[in-house]
Amino acid sequence: MQKEIVEYFDDLDGRPIDEGLAQTIRFTVDDVQYEIDLRPAHVEQFRADMARWIAAARLGARDPHSGRTRRATATAVPSMGAGAGAGRDRYQLAAVRDWARGQGIAVSSRGRVSRRVLEQFDAAHAVY
């Protein structure tokens, strides 16, 4: 009988990851796709670091012929004073929620994000 053992190592620090805790994060920059295996603490750090960029970004449209993401041809500019989600999509709101939890701010996993939390997020991620 053959037994196969799979071990995961954190790509950031090279240390082994306990069984069942490894997460593979996939992301794309300049049409180059990347994957990185991380332990939970590094996954949280990665998401917190990316939250600022995700919140400011817009989703690209999928190209049905190539399967690649391409820039959308028309983009709505969100009104930051609107409330609820202030024109943000679900991915941007997820980034806001992740950031808020990291700051010790209680937010629900669904529904409205308060204007106060959105303003705090925007202030913390302002680009000068």
N, C-alpha and C positions, 0 to 999 in steps of 0.2 A: 504494500500500500504506500502511496506517495502522499506526503503532507506538504502543503505549500504554506509558507509563512510570509506575510506581507508586513513590512515595517515602514512607517512613515517618519520622515525627518523634516523638521521645520526648515524651510528654505532660507529663512532669515538668519537663524542662529546655528543651524546644523544639528541641534539637539533632537533626540528621538521624541516622538509624540505618542502619548498613551493611546492604546487601542480604542478606536471609535471616536476619538476627539479631533483627528486631522480634518481640516477643511481645505478643499481646493478652490482657490479664488481665481476666476477668469476675468480678464479685462483686456480692452483694446485701446491702443494709442497709435495714432497715425496709421491706421489700417494694419497694424501688427498686433496679433493676438498673443497674450501672455497667460500663463498659468503659474500659480505659486501655491505650495502646500504650507499651511500655517496652523499653529496651535491656537486655541480660542483667544488667548490674550492678544496675540498678534493680529488675529482677524478683527478684533475690536479696534485695535490701533490703526489698522489699514482703513477700516470704514470711517473712523473718526478723521483720519488724515484726508480721505477722499470726500468727506461730507461737504466741505467748502466748494470744491470743484463741481460736484454733482448738483448742488443747489443752484449754482450759477449756469449750469449747462442746459441744453435742450436735447431731447432724444433725437437721434438720427432715424430716418426712415429705412426700412429694410428693402433692399433691392431684390425683388422676387426672382430675378433671373440668375443672379450670382450668389444670393444668400448673404451678401455683404451689406454692411450698414453704409448708407450714403446720407449726405446732408439733406434734410428736408427742404423742399422748394419754397414753402411758405411757413413762416414762423410767427406766432402771436407773441407779442411782448407782454409779459405779465404786468398787471397793475399792482404794485407793492402795497398800496393802501387799501386793498379790497377786503381783507379779512379772510376768514375760513382757511383757505390755502393760499391766498393772495396770488392766484394764477399759477400755482406750482402743481406739477404733476405728482403722481403717487411716489415716484422714485425720489423726487426732491423732498417731499414730505417725510418719507422714510429716513432720509439723511438728517432732516431737522429733528425727528424723534430720536434717532440714535445719538445725535449730538446732545440733545436735552437730557437724555438719560445719563450720559457720561458726565454731565454737569450737576447731576443730582436733582434735576427738575422732573417732577412727575408729569408724564404725558400718557394718554391712552394709546393703545396700539391701532385703534381705528377711530374714525370720525374726525371732528374738527380739531385743529391745532390752534390754540389761542393766539390772538394778535400779539400779546405780550411775549410769548415764546418765539414767534416769528421775528419780532423786532430784536429780541436778545440774540437770536441766531445771526441775523443780518449784521448787527453791531459787532459780534465776535468774528465775523468773516468778511468784514469790510476791506476792500482793496483800496489803498491810498496811492 
